[in-house]
Amino acid sequence: MALPKVYVDVGFTASGTSNVFTVGDPTLGQVGVVPIGDPNIWVDVTPYVRSWSVKRGASKDDDPTLRYDPSTCTIELNDGDRRFDPDNLAGPYVSAGVSQIEANRRVRIRAVWNGTTYPLFYGYADDWVPEYQGNNWTYTTLTATDASKLFAAHDRTAVAPIGGGQHSGSRIVTILDDYGWPSSNRSVATGDTTLQPTDLGGNMLAELQLVQDTEQGSFWISAAGTPTFGNRKEVLTYAPSKTSQATFGDGGYAATGEIPYADVVMSTPADTLVNSINATMVGGTTQHVEDATSVSRYGPKSLARDDLIMETDAAALQWAQWLLYQFETPERRFSRINFNRPSPAVESAFWPACLNRDLGHRITVKRRPAGGGSTIQHDCFIRGIEHSSDGADWKCTFTLQSADRFSFFVVGDPILGRVGYNAVAY
């Protein structure tokens, strides 16, 4: 029984010898002057890794407006020769008397299974903390966060307003261009909502998130380090979101082909309920929608936004109606699914099914509770991904969102295209 081979790399380079964005450097730290990172310059630190963990996406999916958290990783490194000690200026990662064991060094984790490489994390070092085990041994804990932290640290000076009438995807491109993020390293959908002008002022990450909120789309950093924007209709048109990518269940792999899980959590959280919504675009009139039946049954549960940047009140009204349709009743659904190291009979199916999953992918989950009755089965979107391993074991968890709330009418689709069965997406 084998585990995937994991590789951990750090971007150690001699200061001033490579045109790679380096936070704090007087030349290489200038936003928009040099590229964010040369993927060809890496040092393999895998032989020193004791354990590692990665957490990407949302830790919960209850909020009506989806927000992905910054991806983070924690890596424990054996450090018997103090090569990862920031205070050791005789180590191998020192240039011109300056240690490169410092913040914002690029970090990536990859897994290889059956000849295929799967990116698990790409980010920038937060800290290196040595733990001295008496006088006998040392290990260092490296923590890192994805590019969201770079965007969150960038507060911009406003310029003359530009981009009135831009689709949301074009606005994401404008913001990334202003930062100097390379156009070759981004994945941006067109977007379905047109936006008011922007002065590109204030916090960069806050504006990226405001664009995604106004679109009702999604923005995140991929496991390969790519800023990614999905429009709201991506759940209906993007193949990995439209079609289930894997089925996980408890029916036995040999009998059903279902990939086994360790356990699955079902819940009906009150946070998934919203039945009274006020939506206001900047400079516009508040648009109110409410479901009287839901309010009568569950009591009022309100949501208000007054900072949206769509162009018209009509679009703000549709924004509110979209959310009300999805969240006017609490929903029983699978919220988390956990996996342990698979048995040899399952690993050839298990590892690709787990390692190749990304945020927004659709999966099918089945559960057969004791006591009889029908199988519980739901399609879900993956909204969070966690992996961890110490070299002997491996654990994986997906945070899930029900796909049932996204069953909108799609012309030509054999299921979603049935007249009278699904609401029309705006």
Buried (B, 14 or more C-beta within 10 A) or exposed (E): EEBBEBBBBBBBBEBEEBEBBBBEBEEBEEBEEBBBBBBEBBBEBBEBBBBBBBBBBBEBBBEBBBBBBBBBBBBBBBBEEBBBBBEBEEBEBBEEEEBBBBBBBBBBBBBEBEEEEBBBBBBBBBEBEBEEEEEEEBBBBBBBBBBBBBBBEBEBEEEEEEBEEBBBBBBBBBBBBBBBBEEEBBEBBEBBBBBBBBBBEBBBBEBBBBBBBBBBBBBBBBBBBBBBBBBBBBBBEBEBBBEBBBBBBBBEBEEEEBBBBEEBEBBEBEBBBBBBBBBBBEEBEBBEBBBEEBBEEBEEBEBEBEEBBBBEBEBBBBBBBBBBBBBBBBBBBBBBBBBEBBEEEBBEBBBBBBBBBBBBBBBBBBBBEEEEEEEBEBBBBBBBBBBBBEEEEBBBBBBBBBBEBBBBBBEEEEEBEEEEEBEEBB
